[in-house]
Amino acid sequence: MTGVAFLLSAAACSVAQDGEVLEEQTAVAIDELGVAYIRVDNQGMSHVTAWDEKTGYAGLCYAMAQDRLFQMDVLRRSAQGRLAEIYGPGEADTVLNQDLLARAQNLPAFAAARYAAAATRTKRALQGCAAGVNQYISKAKASSSGLPLEFQTLGYQPDPWTPEDSVLAYIYVGVTFDTLTWFTKLERASVATIAGTEVSTTLIKEAPDSVSMFDAQGKLNPVSQFLVPSGSSAPSATIVNPPPPSCLEGPRELAEQLRRMAPASGRASNAWAVDGHLTSTGKPLLATDPHFPHSTPSAVYVAQLKVNGLYNVAGWMVPGFPGFISGHTDRIAWVPTYSLFDSVDLYVETLRGASGGGEEVLINGQWKPVTTRVETIRVKGQPDVQRTFRATPHGPVLNDGLDGLETFGTLALKSTSGQPEWKVDGYFEMPEATNWTQFRTAALKQSIGWNFIFADYAGAHGHIGYQNSGLAPQRQSPLNALYPVPGTGGHEWTGYATNAELPSVYDPPSHVLVTANHRIVPRNYAPKGRPVHLANYWDMPWRAQRIMTRLTTATAPLTPQDMASIQLDTQTTIGLPLRDTYLAALGRVGLPADDPSAAAAVAALEQWDGNAAASSQGAAVYEMLTLILLRNTVRDVIGPEEYALFAPSVFLTNQLSGLMDVLENPRAPYFGITAGVDPGALRDQAVRTALGQADAMLRDALGPDVSAWTWGGIHTLTYNHPLAGEDERFNIGTFPATGDVETVNIGGWFAKVGNLDLPPGDFEDEGGVRGALDQDALSATRLVWNLSPIDGSLGVMSTGMSGDPRTCHFADHAEAWREGQIFPMPFSSAAIP
């Protein structure tokens, strides 16, 4: 396997924010608790030690706040709907509108209810966390350097942290995933009413059953199903979905406000494990690289917590929530990917005025009260905004926080986070687990849909396992998974998949486990005899196929460096098959006559090796041609106005799978095909037209010399701290980016790809091609867990551990991350530098 740069250390950082020299280990006395000891290593990672668990979590969250307090507060405010308090309304009220949508969802009330029902151990941990955060806030206010720089720049102070805030932070992780799900349901309904269910099913392509991780009975499918095909990648068959329910009949024109609020996000991560039969250490190796929206600082936080006499754990967590979503102890390790559970439904409610005032909603033949609450949104520099928000028994009414839904009716959002079964308790049991049974029990006590891959180090070669985890609602109707549905009855939740119905495996015969957000179970999944629905919006299998292929075709035992090398892989899976399709079409129809770059661009495409490296000339042509052809294909069927919402609302890999389908099987209404014309000829002409348009965009962005075109020239990574425009110290810079939406080393979700259809003036205002293809998502950290030896793990952050540019750990990982370098992650006290 190819190597990866391995750094022994980063530059030492020994100066605190106020200029005082840090001791090797800092003792922090937490009010009314005890003393936690915090040691910061050369890479900026905090190692926390305490004698009891509550004080340990206090120390962990003290360290987290010291590094990420502003990020924690922004996440809290995002979930509360309080960003306009610190930023103002935003251009075209974008910040205020984000607040209104958050307020409509009433997430703080959900968090309070979930915390109240949490296990005693969970409450103690989160109480300790709050005490640690508040201890840091008090100390920072009293210090000569004051609160972190962001607070000083914006001129405000954070509210005290509460245990409920930590639950809210974790709920918000699920909400960011779920928002894309319900936007996709809206978009599927819109496309179906505009162009029919065949079009909506094709353009919003579901991942095929043929690459499901488990079969219908819950047995692990063979590795051979996940290897990159040696020939062309055949598109998945289109299984046409049923039409939307009758309550959605008629055109669904989406308001401009709704288009502006489409989620600029997606879902992706990679995680895998190999047991000791295949490794150089003779013991398991695991890898995790969680993909989140690109943020500065990194979207995850990495730290170590040692509770003497109880456990010692290191791993990554969400800022504000101290549960180790991935981690390792001295005996086990675990890595996750998002499982894409169908965790939300949209109900089209039937309302009427109530006799005593207010409104009632019709559910199962009964009129039930609609509750209301009035909230005041403070807006920096402007008068307060007062808004009334409603909720039905299904959940909060989205219309009260999001304009543009009226064409669908009154929509109530039902989510798992609003249900009493939702919990986080398992994260506070995982660190104490010592074997598969204990870990599996803990993993099943949390409610966001995750794929957990596990390893223990017992026996000659150790063991690996997989557990699907989270609340997976079961419904009366299959339409819930596709569209908004009537709230009057017939589409209610009937319960959840049981623990026994969630797929699981231990010690697979292949000695390998891989998850990359791909389909976990087929459509006819019924492991215990009853049909079980988990999700519809799986990602395509391309990243999983590439990882599995590299792991199972290695010619030597796999090393930790090999794991890190795979995380850097930018080889596309569908790139060469699509390239060959384009070249064949152009060979039949010829090159665009008015394109002076066509011959050189095609030559670059012919020589391309399928790698989406930043330096690749062929990748620049391929990516631009593919995105323009996709834009034209979708827009010409559903119209430019609908395409503006479609582009960011439907994950790009699902769109690409649909494009592959219609290229392989050209048919009406795609490419302008109608009865009596040659569908192949019109398909070929569409490729030629797209090449001319793509080349024109490349010339405008990179100049007329095709030999100077590179993928990194139009695909860049801009470190996007929200205050970079206010203070130069927050600005890390802009750099060429690598990878694309389907590579293991993800190059982004390209949620702004719809910009490619903007009028010329608006297009340039939005940053042109580079604005459309800016890297909007990345691996927030890359970690390789290796417990043999115990200090053998590796890791790197996308930026640095700290969010305060006055420290030297603000961006000290950024260059190493871009260059594919990685650091040792010490675990034992003796190894911490």
N, C-alpha and C positions, 0 to 999 in steps of 0.2 A: 504493500500500500504506500501511497505517497506520504511524505512526512509532514509534520506540522512544527512550526517554531515553538520552542519550549523555553520560557524565560524563568530564570532562577529567582529573580526578585525584581521589584520595581524600586524606583528611587525612594529612599526613606523620607517620611513626612513626619516631622516632629514639632511643628509649631501650631499651637492652638489658635482659635479665632482671635483671641485677645492678646496674642503675642507671648503667652506663657508657655514654657517648655513642658510638654506632657511627660509624665512619669511612664515607665515601662508598663505599669499596671495601675489603673485608677480605681480607688475605692469610692463607691457612691452610696451614701447612706440614704435610703428611701424612707421618707417620713412614715412612722408607725409600722414599718416592716422590718427590714434588716439591711445588711450591707451586701451590695453586689459589686463584683470586681470586673472591670472592663479593660481588656487589653486590645489595642489596635495594632494589627500587623502592618508590614511594609506596603501591602496592597490596599490598606484601608479597611480591611474586614475586622469587625468587632468580635471578640471572643469573650463571652460573659460567663462568670462563675458565681454561684450562690449556694447556700446551704439549705434552702427550701424553695419549692417550686414557685410560689407566689412572688417571692423576692427575685427569683431568677427571671420571671417574665417582666418584672419591673425594671430590672437591669437591661434586659433585651430591648424593651421599648424606650428606655432612656437613651440607649445607643442609637436606636432607630430614629428617635426624634432629633438627636444631635446631628445626625446625617441627613434626615429627610423631613423635617417638621413641616416645611412649606408644602412639599408634595403630599404629605398626609392630610394637611388642611385643605388643599385643593380637591383631593379625592372626596373628602368629607363634604365640602361645599358642593361638589358636583352632584353628589347623591342627595343632598338636602335642597338643592336649588337655590344656592346663595352665592354664585359666582359674580353676579352683577354688583354685589356689595363691594367687591374689591376691584373689579375690572371696568365697571360701567356697563352700559347696555350693549356695547359692541357695535361693529359696523352693520347696518341694517337690522339692528336689535338681535344679532345672532346669539350673544351671550344671554340676554334676557330671555329669549325664546328657549334656550337650553334650560334655563332655570324653571321656566313655566312647565316644560315637559317633565322635569324631575319632580316638581311640586305636585303635578297631577298624579304621579305614581305613588306618592305618599310613602316613600321608602323608610324614612325615620320611624314611622309607626310600625312598619314591619320589623325593623331591627329591634325596637324596644320589646315587641312581643316575642321575638325569637330569643332574645337575651333572657327575658323573664322565665322562659321555659327551658333554658339550658341546664345542663348537668352542673352539679356543685363544683366539680373540678374545672369546668370551662369558666364558670363565673369567677372563681378565684384567680385563674390565669389572667382573665381580662381585667379584673379589678387591679391586679398587680401591674398590668400593662398601663392602665390609665394613670396609676400612681407614678410610674416611671416617666411617662410623657410629661405629666404636670410638674414633676420635680425638675425636669430639664427646662421647661418653660420658665419656672421661677428662677432658676440659676442663670439662664440666659438673660432675662430681664435685668438681673442685678449685676451682670458682668460688664466690664468696660467695653466689650465688643458688641453687646446687646444681642437681640434676636437675630436669627439668620438674615442674610442680606435682602432676601425677597420681601420680608415684612417691612424692612426699613424703606425699601424702594417704593412699596405701595402704601406705606403709611398706616398700617393697622396692626393689631395684636391678635393672636389666636385665642379662641375660646378654650377653656379647660377641656381636656380630653375625657371622655366617659367610656365605660365598658361597652355601652350600646354603639358608640362610634366605631369600635373595632368590628362588631358584627355588621354594621352598615358598610364598612369598607369591603368586607367579603361579599355581601349581597351585591354591591355595585359591580364586582367582577362578573357575576352572573348576568346582571342587567345589561352590561355592554355586549355580551354575547347574544342575549335574548332579543335585544333591539333589532339586530340584523335578521333574526328569525321572523319577527312579526312584520318588519318592513317587507321581507321576501313574500310573506303570505299576502300582504296588500298588493305587491307587484304581480304576483301570480294571478290574482283575481283581475287586476287591471288588464294584463296582457290577454287573458282568456276572453274578456268581454270585448276587447278590440279586435283580436285576430283568431280566437278560437283556442280550444284546449290542446290541440296538437302543437300549435305554436308555443303556447306557454310551457308545455311539457318539454319541448325540444330546446327552447332557449334557456329555460331554467332546469338544466339537466340534472337528474339525480344520478348518484354513483351506482354502478351496476352491481347486481348481486354476485356476479362471477368473481369479484375480488373481495368478498366479505371475509372478515377475519374468522368468524365462526359460521357453522352451517345452521340449518333450521332447527336442529335438535340441540344446539349449543356446544357442538364438538368443534375443536380447533381445526381449521382447514389446513391442508398441506402447504409447505413453504413454496412449492412450485407455482402456486397461484399468484404469488407476489413478486416474481422475478420479472425484470424488464424484458418484454418480448424481443426476440431477435430480429423479427421483421417489422413491418409497419404496425402501428398501433391502431387496431380497429376501433371505431367508435362504439359506444354502448348502444344497444337497441333502445328505441324510444317506446316505452310503455305509456300509452296516453292516459292521463289522469281523467277522472270524471269532471264534469263541468262544475262551476261554482254553484252554491245553493241559490234558490230562487230569490232570496232577499237581495242578491247582488246583480240581478238582471238589469240590463241597460248599460249605457256608457258610464265609465268611471273616470271623469276628468280630475286630475290631481292638481291642487292649487300650488302656486309658486312657493308658498310658505312651506308646504310639505316637502317639496323638492330640496329646499335649502336645509331641511333637517334630516335628510337621508343620512344614515350612519356611515361615517367615514371610517369603517372598520371591517374586519373580517375575522377569520378564525384559523389558527394554524399553530402547530408546535410539533416537534419530533421527540420521541422518546424510545429508547430501545435497551435491551439487555441481552448479553450472551453469558452462558454459564461457563464454568472452568474447563469444560471439554474443548472449548474453542479458543481459549485465551493463553497468552504467554505467562500469565501469573498463576494459572491453574485454578483461579477463582473467578467469580462473576465480575463483569464490567458493565456499567450502566451509563447512559448519556441522556442529557436533557438540555434543550435550548428553547425555552418558552418564547413564543412569538406574540408580541403585544404591539399595540400602536406605538410607533416611535416616540419616545419622550426623553427629555433631558431634565433630571437624571433618569437613569434606567427605570423601567416600569416595575422592576422587582428589587428586593433587598436581600442580601446574602449575609448571614451571620452564624455564630455558633453559640449554643447555650448548654452549659454544663451545670446540672443540679447534683451536687455531691451526694453520693449514695443512691441516686435514682436513675439518672441517665445522662448521656452526653450526645448532643445532636447538632449537626450543621446542615444548612440548606438555604433554599430561597423561599421567600414569603412575599405577600402583597404589602406594600407600605401601609401601616395602620392596623393590619391584622397579623398577629404574631404566630399564627399557625404555620408549621413547616409544610408547605404544599409539596415540596420535594426535599429530601434530606437523606442523611445517613448517620447511623450511630456506629458503635464499634462492632456491631453484629449484623445489622441489616441496612438496606438502602432502598429508596423508592424514587421513581420518576413518573411524571404525569403528562398526559395531553388532554385537551378538551374533547369531550365525547359527543358534543353537539346534540344533547337531548332536546327533544321538542317540549320545552318547559313552559311555554306560554301559548295562550289562545286569545283570539279577538272575537268578542261576542257583539253582534249587531242587535242592540237592545230596542225593545218596543216600550215607549214611555207614554204616560198620560198624566195630566194634572191630578193631584190628590185633593180630596174633598176639604181637608184642613189646611191646604196650602202645600207647596212643594210638588214633588213628582212621585210616581209609582212606576215600577217596571214589571212586565209580564213574564213570568217564568213558570213553566209547567202548569199553566192554567190559573195561576194565582198572581194577584197584584201585590207586589212587595215594595216597601218603602225604599226610596233613593236617599241616601244620607248626603249631607253637604257640610263643608267646612270653609271658612273664609280665612285666607292667608294674605299677609302683607309682604311683598317683595321689595326690599330696599335696593335702590339703584344708585351707585356712586355718581354724583354730579347731577342727578335728576330726581324728580319727585318719586315717592314710593308708588308702587303699583299694587292695587288690591284686586284679588281675584277669588271667585267662588269655585270650589272644586267639588265634584260629585263622585259618588261611588255606588254601584249596584252590588247585589250579593255576589256577582261574578268578580268584581274588582273595580279599580278606579276607572273613571271615564276619561279617556285620552283626549277627547275633543276639547276639554277645558284647558289643556296645556299645549295643544298642537293644532293650529289652524290648518285647514285643508283636508280634514277627514270627513267633512259634511257630506260629500258625495257618496260615502259608504254608509252613512247613517251615524247613529250614536254608538261609538265603539267602547266597550269595557274590556280591560286587559286583565286576564286571569294568569297569575304566575305562581310557580312553586314557592317563591320566596314569601308570598303572602299567605301561605298555608301553615297550619300548626305543626305539620310533620317535618318542616324544614329545620335543619340543625347544622351545627359546626363541631359538635363534641368530639368527633373522631380525631381531629388534629391534635388534641391535647392528650390522646392516648397513644398515637403513633410512636412518639419518641421512646416510650417505655416498652414497646413490643420487641420481642427477641426472636420471633419465628413467624412463619407464614400464617398460622391460625390466628395469632394475636393481632398481627397487622391487618389481616383481612377483616376481622371483627371491627377494628378501629376504622378502617377505610369505609365501611358501610354505614358509618355514623356521621356522614356529611352529605349535603344535598345538591350541590352543583354537579352536573354530569362530568365525571373525569374517567379517563383510563389510567389506572395505576399499574405500573410495572414494578415488580418487587424482586429483591434478591436477598438471600441470606448466605452466610459463609460457612455453614456447618457441613461436615462431611468432606469427602475427597475433593469435590469440584464445586461445592456450593449448590444452590438451587435458585431457580427463577420462577416467577409466577405473574399472573395478570388478573386484575379484578376490576370490573366495571362497577362504577359507584355513582349514586345520586338518585334523586327523585324523578322517575319517569312516569308521567301521568298516562293512564289508560282512559279511553273515551268511548262514548256510545257510538260515535260516527267516525269513519275514516276521513271525512271532509275537514275536521279540525286541523289535521296535519297540513292541509293545503291552502285553506282560505279562511277569511273571517266567516263565522257561522252564526245562524240565528240564535239569539239568546232565549227564545220562547220555549225551547225544550228539544230533546232528542240529540243534543250534542254535549251533554254534561260529562264531567269526569266521574269515573267509576272506581277510582282507587289508583294504585301505583304498581309498577312491576315489583314483585317480591324480591328479597335478597337472593332467593334460590333461582329466580328467573334472570338475574343479571349475569351475563357471561363471565366465566372464570376458568382459569387453568393453572396448573402447577406442574413444574418439571416437564415442559413440552419435549417430545422426542427430538425435535430439531435443534434443541439447545439455544434457540433464538426466539425473542419476542420483539415485535416492532409495532408501534402505533404512530400514526401521523395524521390523525383526524379523518382517516378513511373509514369506509363502511365497516362496522363491527359485526352486524347481523343482517341477514337477508330480509326481504319484505315478508316472507312467510315464516318468520321466526316464531317458534312455539315450543320452547324447551321442556315445558312440563305439560304439554297438551293443549294449552290455551294460547291463542295468538297474542303476542306481546309487541307493542309499538315502542320503539326507543327514539327514533329520529327519522327525518326525511332529508335534511340538508347536510349529509356527509360531504366531505371534500372528496375530490377525485383521488385515486390510489397512487398517483405518480410519485410522490415523495416516498411513500412506503415501499413502492417497488424498487426505487433507486437504493434506498437504505438496505433493504433485504438482499438485493443483488450484490452490493459491495460486501456485506457481511458474509454471505454464503459462498462467494467466489474467491475469497482471500486465499492465497497460496501458502500462507504462514500463519501461525497462531496470532490472534489479534492482540494488539497492545493498547494501552491507554492512549498513546499518540495516534493510533489508527482510529479510535473512537472520535478524537478531536478532528482528525482529517475528514471524516465523513461529515461532520457538522459544517465543514467549509465547502462541501461539494456543490458545484454550480452546473453540473451536467444536466441538461433538460432530458425529460423522458419522451415528450411528444414533439420536440423541436425538429429532429431529423425526419420523422414521418411527415410532418406538416411541410417542411422544406421540400421534400420530394414531391409532395402534392402540388406545391406552387410551381416548381420547375417543370413538372409535366404539363400543367395547364399553360404556362408561358410558352412551352415548346410547341403546343398545338395552336395557340392563338396569336403568338408573337408579342413583342415588347411594345409598350405605349410609345407612339410616334413622337409625342411632344415632350418626352422625358429624356433630357441629355445625360442623365445619370444611370439610365436603365441597364445598359450593357455592363458597366462596371459594378453596379449593385448586384446584378444577377451572378456575375463572376464571384463576388464576395460570398454570396449565398451558396454557390456551388462548392466553394472551398471550406465552408463553415463546418466545424466538428461537432456542433450541437451544444457547445459550452457557452453559458451566459456570463462569461468573464467580462469584467469592466473594459478590458483592453481589446475585446473582440470586435472586428469590423463586421463579420458575418452576423453576429448577434444583433448589432444595431439594425441591419436591414431586416432580419427575420422578425424581431420584436415589433418594429414599426409597421411592417407589412401585415403582421398578424392582427395587431390592434386596430389598424385602419380597416382591414377586411371585416373584422368582427363588428366594428362600429357600423359600417355600411350595411352589413347583413341584418343586424338587429334593427337599426333605425329605419331602414326602408320597409320593414314589415310592420312595425308598431308606431312609427311616426317620431319625429324629432322631439316633440314635447314629452312623450312617454319615455323615450330613450334617456332623457336627462335624469329621470328618477331610476330607471332600470339599471343604468351603469353602476352607480354606487350601492344599490340595494341588493344586487345579486352577485354572489361571490364569483370572481373572475374565472376560476378554474371550471366552475359549472357552465359558465358562458362558453368557454373554450371547447368544452366537450360537446356542446351543442353545435358549435361551428364545425368541428370535425365530422359530426354526423351529416350535416347538410353538404359538406364538401364531398364526402364519400357517396352520399345518396342525394344528389340535387333534385329538388322537387318544389312544386308550388307550395307556398307563395315566395320562397326564398329566391334571391338573385333576379327577381322580376319574371320568374318562370310562370307561364300560363299554358293552357292547353294548346297543342299544335306546334310548340316550339321545341327545339333541341335543348333539354335541360343542361346537358354537359357543356354545350357551347356558351350558354349564358353564365354558367359557373366559371368557366375559363375567362370570359370577358370581365367578370367581377374581380378576379385575381389580378388581371392586367390593369384595370382601373385603380385598384387599391395600391398596386406597386407605384404607379405614377404619383398618386397622392402622398404615399409614404415618402418617396424620394424627394418630393417638393418640401415636405416638412423637415426632412433631414438636411437638405441644402440650406433652408432658412436657419436652422439651428447650428449647423456645423460647417457650412460653406460648401462650395461646389466640388472640392477635391474629395472624391469618394474614398481614397486611400487614407484620409485623415478621419473618417467616421469611426467612432467607437461607441459601444453600448454605454460605457461610463460617461461619454460626452453628453448624452441626453438623459441618462438615468443617474441621479445624484442623491447623496445623503446630506441633508442639512440638519444640523443639530438644533432642535426647535424649542429651546427654552422659551416660555411665554414672555419673559422679560428681556430677551436678547436685544430687542429694539430700544429698550429703556436704558440698558447698562451694558457696555461692551464686554464686561467681565463674564457675562453669561453666554457670550457668543463663541462657540467652539469652531465653527466654520462649515464649509460645504466641500464635499469630496466626491469623486467618482464612486458609484455604487456597483455592486456585482449581484448576480443572481436575478431570478424573476419570480413570478407568483407560484411556479410549480417546482422550483429547485429546493433541495434540502436546505441549503443556505439561502433562505428566502430573501428575495429582493424587494418585497413589499406586497401589499394587497392591491395597489393601484386603484384606490377608491375614487381618485379624481380623473380616471381615464375618460370619463364623459366630457371633460374639457376639450378633448380632441374634436368635438362637434360644435364648439362655440363659434360665433361669428368672429372674424379676424381681430377686431379691436378688443373684444372681451377676452379672446384667447390670449392675446399678448398681455393684457392686464392681469391675467391669472398665471403668468409665468411661462406661457408658450408650452412647448413640448416638455421642457424640464419641469414645469409646474404640474403637468399632467402625470409625469412618470417619476416624480419625487418619491424616494423610499419612505413610505408612510408606515411601514411595519418592519420589525427585525427581531432577531433573537436578543432579548433583553439581557440574557446571560448565556454563556455556554459552559456547561459543567460536565465533568466525567467523574463518576463515583468509582473509586478503586480502594478497597479496604485491605488490599494485600500488596504492600504494607499499609498500615493504618493511615499513614501520612501520604498516600499515593494518589489522592484525588487532584484534579486539575480544574481551573476555572478562570473566566475572564468576564468582565462586565462590559456593556456597550458604551458606557461613559466612565463612571467612577462610582465609588460608594457614597460620596457626599453630594448633596445638592447645593452647597454653599461654595461659590468660586473663590472665596477667601482662603479656603483650605487647598492643600495640594492633592486632595483625593477627589476633586470635582470632575476632572477629565483625564486622570492619569492612566485609565485603561483604554481610552478611545482609540488611540493609534494602534495599540496592540490588538484590539478587537478587529479593526479594519484590516490589519496586516496578517490576520490569522495566527496570532501568537496567543499563548496561554500560560498561566502561572500555576505553580504548585499551590495547593490549598492545605496548609498545615492543620492537623487535628489534635495531636498530642501536645501537651503543654511544652514539652522540650523542643518541639519543632517550630513553635510560633516565633517568628523573628521579631 
